[in-house]
Amino acid sequence: MTALKYLIARNCKLFFKDKGVFFPSLLAPLILLFLFIAFLGNVYRDSIRSVVEEGGFALSGGLVESIASGWLVSSLLAVCAVTIAFTANLIMVQDKVTGALNDLAVTPVNRKTLSVSYFISTFLVTSCICFVALVAGLVYIAIAGWHLSAADVFLTVLDVLLLTLFGTAFSSVVCRFLKSQGGIVAVQATVSSAYGFLCGAYMPLANMAAWLKGVIMCLPGTYGTGLLHAHLMGGAIEAVTGEGVPVQFVAALKEGFDCSLSFFGNAVPAWACYLALAAAIALLAGGFVLLCMTENMPKKRKERG
């Protein structure tokens, strides 16, 4: 246990000590939030207004702003929880590249302890950065118009933790096969550019082709994104009823903005979303454990006589 604590502290320290990695990772969600607000905010506001106006209703600007802010922040958190985990896992790849893994092989530390330390340190680092992004997002939502309950905030924190754990398990499996910094840079670029679309963060599923929506609904990250949408947007959408909008239209609005997910026409309740996400975490974590058990540590150096 002492060795595990030391290795976790070592990995976290190496990440935070590398200013070229830490500061970009910390600033990336904040910059992304600003870019979302500056360039996509109007797009989402117009989309919300058009959907409501097609139903023959109208919403106040404050309520539209509140719904849009919930969408932007939930999308940001859904993406960052996974993409930042790949950056945090850079330590595992760097140890292979720099030969630090060979030095660790000389010590009495066993393979399982070393692998667990990478997993836990990645989760801790990613959680720290994601919660900074969460605080910034909640501040933005408060400015735009607060419609969140204490339960919504609590469940959002739970969603972020689960998505961070999912991102940690996913990145740990992928990074286990990487042996160069160029490899992880390429993987980071691929995940950063594609994951937001594949988890339904950048565009509502209702706007996608039926076949693509079917594929995306088979991916676990979609359910984590849906939970965040529901908890950060649900209160604002429910407030729409106070402006004379029928309950049936509110339900359609929730489905149109992924607060309510459906799997091939069948409604997916919140507990099923949590179950899908938990199953994916367990599967990926189990795969990581198997990889660690089958992978050979570098051979220990022979002691000189």
ZADO-1210 file (C-alpha; in nm, 4 decimals, padded with zeros to 6 digits):
<atoms>
<atom x="00.0000" y="00.0000" z="00.0000" code="MET" pos="1"/>
<atom x="00.2901" y="00.2350" z="00.0763" code="THR" pos="2"/>
<atom x="00.4395" y="00.1668" z="-00.2663" code="ALA" pos="3"/>
<atom x="00.1034" y="00.2357" z="-00.4321" code="LEU" pos="4"/>
<atom x="00.0672" y="00.5709" z="-00.2529" code="LYS" pos="5"/>
<atom x="00.4207" y="00.6662" z="-00.3504" code="TYR" pos="6"/>
<atom x="00.3645" y="00.5781" z="-00.7160" code="LEU" pos="7"/>
<atom x="00.0329" y="00.7656" z="-00.7314" code="ILE" pos="8"/>
<atom x="00.1965" y="01.0728" z="-00.5773" code="ALA" pos="9"/>
<atom x="00.4874" y="01.0381" z="-00.8197" code="ARG" pos="10"/>
<atom x="00.2628" y="01.0199" z="-01.1265" code="ASN" pos="11"/>
<atom x="00.0502" y="01.3160" z="-01.0173" code="CYS" pos="12"/>
<atom x="00.3583" y="01.5198" z="-00.9347" code="LYS" pos="13"/>
<atom x="00.5134" y="01.4481" z="-01.2743" code="LEU" pos="14"/>
<atom x="00.1959" y="01.5641" z="-01.4485" code="PHE" pos="15"/>
<atom x="00.1517" y="01.8852" z="-01.2510" code="PHE" pos="16"/>
<atom x="00.5243" y="01.9597" z="-01.2640" code="LYS" pos="17"/>
<atom x="00.5254" y="01.9528" z="-01.6446" code="ASP" pos="18"/>
<atom x="00.3892" y="02.3027" z="-01.7085" code="LYS" pos="19"/>
<atom x="00.3788" y="02.2388" z="-02.0830" code="GLY" pos="20"/>
<atom x="00.1201" y="01.9656" z="-02.0245" code="VAL" pos="21"/>
<atom x="-00.0582" y="02.0826" z="-01.7095" code="PHE" pos="22"/>
<atom x="-00.1468" y="02.4403" z="-01.8055" code="PHE" pos="23"/>
<atom x="-00.2777" y="02.3561" z="-02.1550" code="PRO" pos="24"/>
<atom x="-00.4854" y="02.0746" z="-02.0005" code="SER" pos="25"/>
<atom x="-00.6257" y="02.3102" z="-01.7377" code="LEU" pos="26"/>
<atom x="-00.6927" y="02.5963" z="-01.9774" code="LEU" pos="27"/>
<atom x="-00.8338" y="02.3814" z="-02.2587" code="ALA" pos="28"/>
<atom x="-01.1827" y="02.3368" z="-02.1016" code="PRO" pos="29"/>
<atom x="-01.2018" y="02.7072" z="-02.0123" code="LEU" pos="30"/>
<atom x="-01.0975" y="02.8106" z="-02.3627" code="ILE" pos="31"/>
<atom x="-01.3389" y="02.5604" z="-02.5112" code="LEU" pos="32"/>
<atom x="-01.6192" y="02.7016" z="-02.2941" code="LEU" pos="33"/>
<atom x="-01.5394" y="03.0520" z="-02.4183" code="PHE" pos="34"/>
<atom x="-01.5340" y="02.9334" z="-02.7802" code="LEU" pos="35"/>
<atom x="-01.8646" y="02.7519" z="-02.7299" code="PHE" pos="36"/>
<atom x="-02.0223" y="03.0672" z="-02.5907" code="ILE" pos="37"/>
<atom x="-01.8719" y="03.2967" z="-02.8542" code="ALA" pos="38"/>
<atom x="-01.9267" y="03.0882" z="-03.1672" code="PHE" pos="39"/>
<atom x="-02.1911" y="02.8242" z="-03.0918" code="LEU" pos="40"/>
<atom x="-02.4067" y="03.0056" z="-02.8396" code="GLY" pos="41"/>
<atom x="-02.6129" y="03.1860" z="-03.1024" code="ASN" pos="42"/>
<atom x="-02.6489" y="02.8665" z="-03.3043" code="VAL" pos="43"/>
<atom x="-02.8033" y="02.6818" z="-03.0100" code="TYR" pos="44"/>
<atom x="-03.0214" y="02.9779" z="-02.9113" code="ARG" pos="45"/>
<atom x="-03.1574" y="03.0054" z="-03.2646" code="ASP" pos="46"/>
<atom x="-03.2134" y="02.6300" z="-03.2733" code="SER" pos="47"/>
<atom x="-03.4109" y="02.6410" z="-02.9483" code="ILE" pos="48"/>
<atom x="-03.6188" y="02.9363" z="-03.0686" code="ARG" pos="49"/>
<atom x="-03.6924" y="02.7714" z="-03.4032" code="SER" pos="50"/>
<atom x="-03.8091" y="02.4482" z="-03.2388" code="VAL" pos="51"/>
<atom x="-04.0386" y="02.6386" z="-03.0029" code="VAL" pos="52"/>
<atom x="-04.1704" y="02.8702" z="-03.2728" code="GLU" pos="53"/>
<atom x="-04.2509" y="02.5744" z="-03.4979" code="GLU" pos="54"/>
<atom x="-04.4851" y="02.4603" z="-03.2231" code="GLY" pos="55"/>
<atom x="-04.6532" y="02.7978" z="-03.2241" code="GLY" pos="56"/>
<atom x="-04.5048" y="02.9191" z="-02.8938" code="PHE" pos="57"/>
<atom x="-04.2528" y="03.1794" z="-02.7816" code="ALA" pos="58"/>
<atom x="-04.0027" y="03.1860" z="-02.4952" code="LEU" pos="59"/>
<atom x="-03.8410" y="03.4723" z="-02.3087" code="SER" pos="60"/>
<atom x="-03.4788" y="03.5454" z="-02.3909" code="GLY" pos="61"/>
<atom x="-03.3667" y="03.4551" z="-02.0393" code="GLY" pos="62"/>
<atom x="-03.5165" y="03.1087" z="-02.0588" code="LEU" pos="63"/>
<atom x="-03.3654" y="03.0441" z="-02.3997" code="VAL" pos="64"/>
<atom x="-03.0288" y="03.1569" z="-02.2638" code="GLU" pos="65"/>
<atom x="-03.0624" y="02.9223" z="-01.9677" code="SER" pos="66"/>
<atom x="-03.1413" y="02.6204" z="-02.1860" code="ILE" pos="67"/>
<atom x="-02.8547" y="02.7017" z="-02.4230" code="ALA" pos="68"/>
<atom x="-02.6071" y="02.7444" z="-02.1364" code="SER" pos="69"/>
<atom x="-02.7061" y="02.4045" z="-01.9957" code="GLY" pos="70"/>
<atom x="-02.6442" y="02.2443" z="-02.3351" code="TRP" pos="71"/>
<atom x="-02.3051" y="02.4120" z="-02.3774" code="LEU" pos="72"/>
<atom x="-02.1746" y="02.3227" z="-02.0314" code="VAL" pos="73"/>
<atom x="-02.2998" y="01.9638" z="-02.0432" code="SER" pos="74"/>
<atom x="-02.1403" y="01.9150" z="-02.3863" code="SER" pos="75"/>
<atom x="-01.8114" y="02.0588" z="-02.2618" code="LEU" pos="76"/>
<atom x="-01.7988" y="01.8318" z="-01.9569" code="LEU" pos="77"/>
<atom x="-01.8915" y="01.5227" z="-02.1577" code="ALA" pos="78"/>
<atom x="-01.6004" y="01.5774" z="-02.3961" code="VAL" pos="79"/>
<atom x="-01.3384" y="01.6935" z="-02.1457" code="CYS" pos="80"/>
<atom x="-01.3885" y="01.3983" z="-01.9118" code="ALA" pos="81"/>
<atom x="-01.2574" y="01.1677" z="-02.1844" code="VAL" pos="82"/>
<atom x="-01.0113" y="01.3819" z="-02.3797" code="THR" pos="83"/>
<atom x="-00.8268" y="01.5061" z="-02.0700" code="ILE" pos="84"/>
<atom x="-00.7884" y="01.1477" z="-01.9479" code="ALA" pos="85"/>
<atom x="-00.5739" y="01.0751" z="-02.2546" code="PHE" pos="86"/>
<atom x="-00.3495" y="01.3682" z="-02.1672" code="THR" pos="87"/>
<atom x="-00.3236" y="01.2558" z="-01.8050" code="ALA" pos="88"/>
<atom x="-00.2248" y="00.9063" z="-01.9206" code="ASN" pos="89"/>
<atom x="00.0778" y="01.0562" z="-02.0924" code="LEU" pos="90"/>
<atom x="00.2826" y="00.9602" z="-01.7848" code="ILE" pos="91"/>
<atom x="00.2355" y="00.5891" z="-01.8563" code="MET" pos="92"/>
<atom x="00.3615" y="00.6306" z="-02.2122" code="VAL" pos="93"/>
<atom x="00.6471" y="00.8604" z="-02.1086" code="GLN" pos="94"/>
<atom x="00.7746" y="00.5994" z="-01.8642" code="ASP" pos="95"/>
<atom x="00.8097" y="00.3590" z="-02.1567" code="LYS" pos="96"/>
<atom x="00.9769" y="00.6171" z="-02.3796" code="VAL" pos="97"/>
<atom x="01.2228" y="00.7530" z="-02.1223" code="THR" pos="98"/>
<atom x="01.3128" y="00.4131" z="-01.9801" code="GLY" pos="99"/>
<atom x="01.1702" y="00.4946" z="-01.6357" code="ALA" pos="100"/>
<atom x="00.9716" y="00.1726" z="-01.6576" code="LEU" pos="101"/>
<atom x="01.3009" y="-00.0195" z="-01.6708" code="ASN" pos="102"/>
<atom x="01.4164" y="00.1569" z="-01.3551" code="ASP" pos="103"/>
<atom x="01.0893" y="00.0765" z="-01.1795" code="LEU" pos="104"/>
<atom x="01.1331" y="-00.2867" z="-01.2783" code="ALA" pos="105"/>
<atom x="01.4471" y="-00.2999" z="-01.0631" code="VAL" pos="106"/>
<atom x="01.2460" y="-00.2098" z="-00.7525" code="THR" pos="107"/>
<atom x="01.0311" y="-00.4583" z="-00.5564" code="PRO" pos="108"/>
<atom x="00.7161" y="-00.2957" z="-00.7016" code="VAL" pos="109"/>
<atom x="00.5082" y="-00.5558" z="-00.8843" code="ASN" pos="110"/>
<atom x="00.3326" y="-00.5087" z="-01.2165" code="ARG" pos="111"/>
<atom x="-00.0188" y="-00.4858" z="-01.0733" code="LYS" pos="112"/>
<atom x="00.0723" y="-00.2108" z="-00.8262" code="THR" pos="113"/>
<atom x="00.2380" y="-00.0057" z="-01.0988" code="LEU" pos="114"/>
<atom x="-00.0600" y="-00.0422" z="-01.3327" code="SER" pos="115"/>
<atom x="-00.3096" y="00.0502" z="-01.0603" code="VAL" pos="116"/>
<atom x="-00.1034" y="00.3587" z="-00.9771" code="SER" pos="117"/>
<atom x="-00.1281" y="00.4797" z="-01.3385" code="TYR" pos="118"/>
<atom x="-00.5038" y="00.4219" z="-01.3368" code="PHE" pos="119"/>
<atom x="-00.5694" y="00.6023" z="-01.0073" code="ILE" pos="120"/>
<atom x="-00.3386" y="00.8958" z="-01.0819" code="SER" pos="121"/>
<atom x="-00.5029" y="00.9450" z="-01.4215" code="THR" pos="122"/>
<atom x="-00.8446" y="00.9485" z="-01.2554" code="PHE" pos="123"/>
<atom x="-00.7319" y="01.1987" z="-00.9900" code="LEU" pos="124"/>
<atom x="-00.5669" y="01.4364" z="-01.2372" code="VAL" pos="125"/>
<atom x="-00.8601" y="01.4236" z="-01.4785" code="THR" pos="126"/>
<atom x="-01.1093" y="01.4756" z="-01.1948" code="SER" pos="127"/>
<atom x="-00.9264" y="01.7865" z="-01.0717" code="CYS" pos="128"/>
<atom x="-00.9328" y="01.9498" z="-01.4147" code="ILE" pos="129"/>
<atom x="-01.2927" y="01.8452" z="-01.4877" code="CYS" pos="130"/>
<atom x="-01.4164" y="01.9918" z="-01.1604" code="PHE" pos="131"/>
<atom x="-01.2467" y="02.3206" z="-01.2410" code="VAL" pos="132"/>
<atom x="-01.4396" y="02.3138" z="-01.5688" code="ALA" pos="133"/>
<atom x="-01.7588" y="02.2209" z="-01.3804" code="LEU" pos="134"/>
<atom x="-01.7245" y="02.5179" z="-01.1447" code="VAL" pos="135"/>
<atom x="-01.6644" y="02.7519" z="-01.4389" code="ALA" pos="136"/>
<atom x="-01.9662" y="02.6036" z="-01.6171" code="GLY" pos="137"/>
<atom x="-02.1932" y="02.6455" z="-01.3150" code="LEU" pos="138"/>
<atom x="-02.0861" y="03.0081" z="-01.2857" code="VAL" pos="139"/>
<atom x="-02.1809" y="03.0604" z="-01.6508" code="TYR" pos="140"/>
<atom x="-02.5183" y="02.8899" z="-01.5971" code="ILE" pos="141"/>
<atom x="-02.5824" y="03.1105" z="-01.2929" code="ALA" pos="142"/>
<atom x="-02.5150" y="03.4201" z="-01.5019" code="ILE" pos="143"/>
<atom x="-02.7346" y="03.2953" z="-01.7876" code="ALA" pos="144"/>
<atom x="-03.0229" y="03.1933" z="-01.5614" code="GLY" pos="145"/>
<atom x="-03.0199" y="02.9396" z="-01.2763" code="TRP" pos="146"/>
<atom x="-03.2856" y="02.6669" z="-01.2920" code="HIS" pos="147"/>
<atom x="-03.0912" y="02.3887" z="-01.1201" code="LEU" pos="148"/>
<atom x="-03.1968" y="02.2183" z="-00.7989" code="SER" pos="149"/>
<atom x="-02.9593" y="02.0792" z="-00.5369" code="ALA" pos="150"/>
<atom x="-03.0352" y="01.7314" z="-00.6735" code="ALA" pos="151"/>
<atom x="-02.9399" y="01.8446" z="-01.0254" code="ASP" pos="152"/>
<atom x="-02.6016" y="01.9710" z="-00.9015" code="VAL" pos="153"/>
<atom x="-02.5379" y="01.6535" z="-00.7015" code="PHE" pos="154"/>
<atom x="-02.6265" y="01.4294" z="-00.9964" code="LEU" pos="155"/>
<atom x="-02.4105" y="01.6406" z="-01.2271" code="THR" pos="156"/>
<atom x="-02.1137" y="01.5833" z="-00.9955" code="VAL" pos="157"/>
<atom x="-02.1908" y="01.2095" z="-01.0050" code="LEU" pos="158"/>
<atom x="-02.2124" y="01.2200" z="-01.3854" code="ASP" pos="159"/>
<atom x="-01.8743" y="01.3924" z="-01.4109" code="VAL" pos="160"/>
<atom x="-01.7140" y="01.1364" z="-01.1793" code="LEU" pos="161"/>
<atom x="-01.8561" y="00.8449" z="-01.3780" code="LEU" pos="162"/>
<atom x="-01.7552" y="00.9951" z="-01.7126" code="LEU" pos="163"/>
<atom x="-01.4075" y="01.0644" z="-01.5743" code="THR" pos="164"/>
<atom x="-01.3849" y="00.7027" z="-01.4633" code="LEU" pos="165"/>
<atom x="-01.5029" y="00.5949" z="-01.8084" code="PHE" pos="166"/>
<atom x="-01.2444" y="00.8204" z="-01.9741" code="GLY" pos="167"/>
<atom x="-00.9740" y="00.6856" z="-01.7429" code="THR" pos="168"/>
<atom x="-01.0579" y="00.3233" z="-01.8218" code="ALA" pos="169"/>
<atom x="-01.0891" y="00.3929" z="-02.1954" code="PHE" pos="170"/>
<atom x="-00.7625" y="00.5854" z="-02.2196" code="SER" pos="171"/>
<atom x="-00.5798" y="00.3311" z="-02.0029" code="SER" pos="172"/>
<atom x="-00.6692" y="00.0483" z="-02.2400" code="VAL" pos="173"/>
<atom x="-00.5695" y="00.2472" z="-02.5496" code="VAL" pos="174"/>
<atom x="-00.2492" y="00.3909" z="-02.4005" code="CYS" pos="175"/>
<atom x="-00.1393" y="00.0443" z="-02.2916" code="ARG" pos="176"/>
<atom x="-00.0586" y="-00.0278" z="-02.6582" code="PHE" pos="177"/>
<atom x="00.1300" y="00.2995" z="-02.7197" code="LEU" pos="178"/>
<atom x="00.5060" y="00.3100" z="-02.6960" code="LYS" pos="179"/>
<atom x="00.5904" y="00.6555" z="-02.8283" code="SER" pos="180"/>
<atom x="00.4916" y="01.0153" z="-02.7588" code="GLN" pos="181"/>
<atom x="00.4005" y="01.0536" z="-03.1255" code="GLY" pos="182"/>
<atom x="00.1506" y="00.7725" z="-03.0837" code="GLY" pos="183"/>
<atom x="-00.0319" y="00.9344" z="-02.7955" code="ILE" pos="184"/>
<atom x="-00.0317" y="01.2729" z="-02.9720" code="VAL" pos="185"/>
<atom x="-00.1963" y="01.1080" z="-03.2724" code="ALA" pos="186"/>
<atom x="-00.4520" y="00.9325" z="-03.0499" code="VAL" pos="187"/>
<atom x="-00.5239" y="01.2553" z="-02.8603" code="GLN" pos="188"/>
<atom x="-00.5859" y="01.4402" z="-03.1856" code="ALA" pos="189"/>
<atom x="-00.8185" y="01.1670" z="-03.3109" code="THR" pos="190"/>
<atom x="-01.0168" y="01.1449" z="-02.9876" code="VAL" pos="191"/>
<atom x="-01.0403" y="01.5239" z="-02.9496" code="SER" pos="192"/>
<atom x="-01.1744" y="01.5690" z="-03.3013" code="SER" pos="193"/>
<atom x="-01.4127" y="01.2734" z="-03.3157" code="ALA" pos="194"/>
<atom x="-01.5353" y="01.1948" z="-02.9650" code="TYR" pos="195"/>
<atom x="-01.7594" y="01.5012" z="-02.9313" code="GLY" pos="196"/>
<atom x="-01.9587" y="01.3910" z="-03.2362" code="PHE" pos="197"/>
<atom x="-01.9652" y="01.0242" z="-03.1375" code="LEU" pos="198"/>
<atom x="-02.1080" y="01.0925" z="-02.7923" code="CYS" pos="199"/>
<atom x="-02.3754" y="01.3367" z="-02.9073" code="GLY" pos="200"/>
<atom x="-02.2145" y="01.6385" z="-02.7413" code="ALA" pos="201"/>
<atom x="-02.1842" y="01.8739" z="-03.0374" code="TYR" pos="202"/>
<atom x="-02.5125" y="01.8046" z="-03.2134" code="MET" pos="203"/>
<atom x="-02.8518" y="01.6749" z="-03.0931" code="PRO" pos="204"/>
<atom x="-02.9169" y="01.3181" z="-03.2027" code="LEU" pos="205"/>
<atom x="-03.2473" y="01.4266" z="-03.3536" code="ALA" pos="206"/>
<atom x="-03.0538" y="01.6214" z="-03.6185" code="ASN" pos="207"/>
<atom x="-02.8575" y="01.3154" z="-03.7285" code="MET" pos="208"/>
<atom x="-02.9401" y="01.0507" z="-03.9860" code="ALA" pos="209"/>
<atom x="-03.1305" y="00.7529" z="-03.8474" code="ALA" pos="210"/>
<atom x="-02.8474" y="00.5057" z="-03.9134" code="TRP" pos="211"/>
<atom x="-02.5891" y="00.7314" z="-03.7482" code="LEU" pos="212"/>
<atom x="-02.8108" y="00.7857" z="-03.4453" code="LYS" pos="213"/>
<atom x="-02.8483" y="00.4085" z="-03.4163" code="GLY" pos="214"/>
<atom x="-02.4701" y="00.3657" z="-03.4144" code="VAL" pos="215"/>
<atom x="-02.4141" y="00.6438" z="-03.1610" code="ILE" pos="216"/>
<atom x="-02.6805" y="00.5029" z="-02.9298" code="MET" pos="217"/>
<atom x="-02.4731" y="00.1854" z="-02.9083" code="CYS" pos="218"/>
<atom x="-02.1766" y="00.3778" z="-02.7636" code="LEU" pos="219"/>
<atom x="-02.1574" y="00.4160" z="-02.3823" code="PRO" pos="220"/>
<atom x="-02.0380" y="00.7769" z="-02.3865" code="GLY" pos="221"/>
<atom x="-02.3716" y="00.8823" z="-02.5345" code="THR" pos="222"/>
<atom x="-02.5518" y="00.7849" z="-02.2139" code="TYR" pos="223"/>
<atom x="-02.3148" y="00.9872" z="-01.9988" code="GLY" pos="224"/>
<atom x="-02.3710" y="01.2872" z="-02.2244" code="THR" pos="225"/>
<atom x="-02.7466" y="01.2340" z="-02.2054" code="GLY" pos="226"/>
<atom x="-02.7345" y="01.2329" z="-01.8255" code="LEU" pos="227"/>
<atom x="-02.5449" y="01.5611" z="-01.8217" code="LEU" pos="228"/>
<atom x="-02.7922" y="01.7161" z="-02.0666" code="HIS" pos="229"/>
<atom x="-03.0834" y="01.6029" z="-01.8508" code="ALA" pos="230"/>
<atom x="-02.9402" y="01.7353" z="-01.5256" code="HIS" pos="231"/>
<atom x="-02.8083" y="02.0679" z="-01.6564" code="LEU" pos="232"/>
<atom x="-03.0943" y="02.1455" z="-01.8977" code="MET" pos="233"/>
<atom x="-03.3902" y="01.9643" z="-01.7449" code="GLY" pos="234"/>
<atom x="-03.4784" y="02.2363" z="-01.4923" code="GLY" pos="235"/>
<atom x="-03.4749" y="02.5110" z="-01.7547" code="ALA" pos="236"/>
<atom x="-03.6868" y="02.3065" z="-01.9954" code="ILE" pos="237"/>
<atom x="-03.9354" y="02.2250" z="-01.7198" code="GLU" pos="238"/>
<atom x="-03.9639" y="02.6007" z="-01.6558" code="ALA" pos="239"/>
<atom x="-04.0988" y="02.6338" z="-02.0106" code="VAL" pos="240"/>
<atom x="-04.4375" y="02.5145" z="-01.8815" code="THR" pos="241"/>
<atom x="-04.4632" y="02.8392" z="-01.6875" code="GLY" pos="242"/>
<atom x="-04.4865" y="03.0266" z="-02.0168" code="GLU" pos="243"/>
<atom x="-04.7941" y="02.8422" z="-02.1330" code="GLY" pos="244"/>
<atom x="-04.6247" y="02.5625" z="-02.3240" code="VAL" pos="245"/>
<atom x="-04.8106" y="02.2257" z="-02.3009" code="PRO" pos="246"/>
<atom x="-04.6500" y="01.9365" z="-02.1161" code="VAL" pos="247"/>
<atom x="-04.6507" y="01.7232" z="-02.4330" code="GLN" pos="248"/>
<atom x="-04.4443" y="01.9828" z="-02.6158" code="PHE" pos="249"/>
<atom x="-04.2000" y="02.0050" z="-02.3243" code="VAL" pos="250"/>
<atom x="-04.1488" y="01.6271" z="-02.3445" code="ALA" pos="251"/>
<atom x="-04.0792" y="01.6605" z="-02.7182" code="ALA" pos="252"/>
<atom x="-03.8369" y="01.9446" z="-02.6448" code="LEU" pos="253"/>
<atom x="-03.6486" y="01.7257" z="-02.3977" code="LYS" pos="254"/>
<atom x="-03.6211" y="01.4472" z="-02.6528" code="GLU" pos="255"/>
<atom x="-03.5130" y="01.6907" z="-02.9238" code="GLY" pos="256"/>
<atom x="-03.2229" y="01.8122" z="-02.7101" code="PHE" pos="257"/>
<atom x="-03.1236" y="01.4677" z="-02.5768" code="ASP" pos="258"/>
<atom x="-03.2501" y="01.5176" z="-02.2218" code="CYS" pos="259"/>
<atom x="-03.4570" y="01.2047" z="-02.2885" code="SER" pos="260"/>
<atom x="-03.2878" y="00.9316" z="-02.4898" code="LEU" pos="261"/>
<atom x="-03.4541" y="00.6569" z="-02.6908" code="SER" pos="262"/>
<atom x="-03.2951" y="00.3345" z="-02.8115" code="PHE" pos="263"/>
<atom x="-03.4594" y="00.2320" z="-03.1410" code="PHE" pos="264"/>
<atom x="-03.7883" y="00.3861" z="-03.0346" code="GLY" pos="265"/>
<atom x="-03.7760" y="00.2694" z="-02.6726" code="ASN" pos="266"/>
<atom x="-03.7340" y="00.5310" z="-02.4013" code="ALA" pos="267"/>
<atom x="-03.4146" y="00.4923" z="-02.1965" code="VAL" pos="268"/>
<atom x="-03.4674" y="00.5800" z="-01.8275" code="PRO" pos="269"/>
<atom x="-03.1931" y="00.7421" z="-01.6196" code="ALA" pos="270"/>
<atom x="-03.1138" y="00.4194" z="-01.4329" code="TRP" pos="271"/>
<atom x="-03.0510" y="00.2428" z="-01.7643" code="ALA" pos="272"/>
<atom x="-02.8105" y="00.5208" z="-01.8679" code="CYS" pos="273"/>
<atom x="-02.6182" y="00.4749" z="-01.5427" code="TYR" pos="274"/>
<atom x="-02.6214" y="00.0988" z="-01.5907" code="LEU" pos="275"/>
<atom x="-02.4839" y="00.1273" z="-01.9464" code="ALA" pos="276"/>
<atom x="-02.2096" y="00.3626" z="-01.8317" code="LEU" pos="277"/>
<atom x="-02.1197" y="00.1443" z="-01.5328" code="ALA" pos="278"/>
<atom x="-02.1089" y="-00.1671" z="-01.7530" code="ALA" pos="279"/>
<atom x="-01.8736" y="00.0074" z="-01.9972" code="ALA" pos="280"/>
<atom x="-01.6466" y="00.1154" z="-01.7104" code="ILE" pos="281"/>
<atom x="-01.6384" y="-00.2371" z="-01.5691" code="ALA" pos="282"/>
<atom x="-01.5664" y="-00.3869" z="-01.9121" code="LEU" pos="283"/>
<atom x="-01.2860" y="-00.1420" z="-01.9928" code="LEU" pos="284"/>
<atom x="-01.1346" y="-00.1650" z="-01.6446" code="ALA" pos="285"/>
<atom x="-01.1459" y="-00.5435" z="-01.6686" code="GLY" pos="286"/>
<atom x="-00.9758" y="-00.5261" z="-02.0081" code="GLY" pos="287"/>
<atom x="-00.7065" y="-00.3039" z="-01.8607" code="PHE" pos="288"/>
<atom x="-00.6484" y="-00.5522" z="-01.5780" code="VAL" pos="289"/>
<atom x="-00.6153" y="-00.8391" z="-01.8268" code="LEU" pos="290"/>
<atom x="-00.3678" y="-00.6403" z="-02.0343" code="LEU" pos="291"/>
<atom x="-00.1640" y="-00.5686" z="-01.7230" code="CYS" pos="292"/>
<atom x="-00.1613" y="-00.9357" z="-01.6253" code="MET" pos="293"/>
<atom x="-00.0522" y="-01.0558" z="-01.9675" code="THR" pos="294"/>
<atom x="00.2036" y="-00.7840" z="-02.0399" code="GLU" pos="295"/>
<atom x="00.5560" y="-00.8617" z="-01.9300" code="ASN" pos="296"/>
<atom x="00.7493" y="-00.6083" z="-01.7286" code="MET" pos="297"/>
<atom x="01.0938" y="-00.5139" z="-01.8573" code="PRO" pos="298"/>
<atom x="01.3517" y="-00.7617" z="-01.7445" code="LYS" pos="299"/>
<atom x="01.5378" y="-00.6599" z="-01.4312" code="LYS" pos="300"/>
<atom x="01.8970" y="-00.5607" z="-01.4789" code="ARG" pos="301"/>
<atom x="02.1507" y="-00.8096" z="-01.3611" code="LYS" pos="302"/>
<atom x="02.3436" y="-00.6981" z="-01.0565" code="GLU" pos="303"/>
<atom x="02.7125" y="-00.6507" z="-01.1133" code="ARG" pos="304"/>
<atom x="02.9330" y="-00.8769" z="-00.9149" code="GLY" pos="305"/>
</atoms>
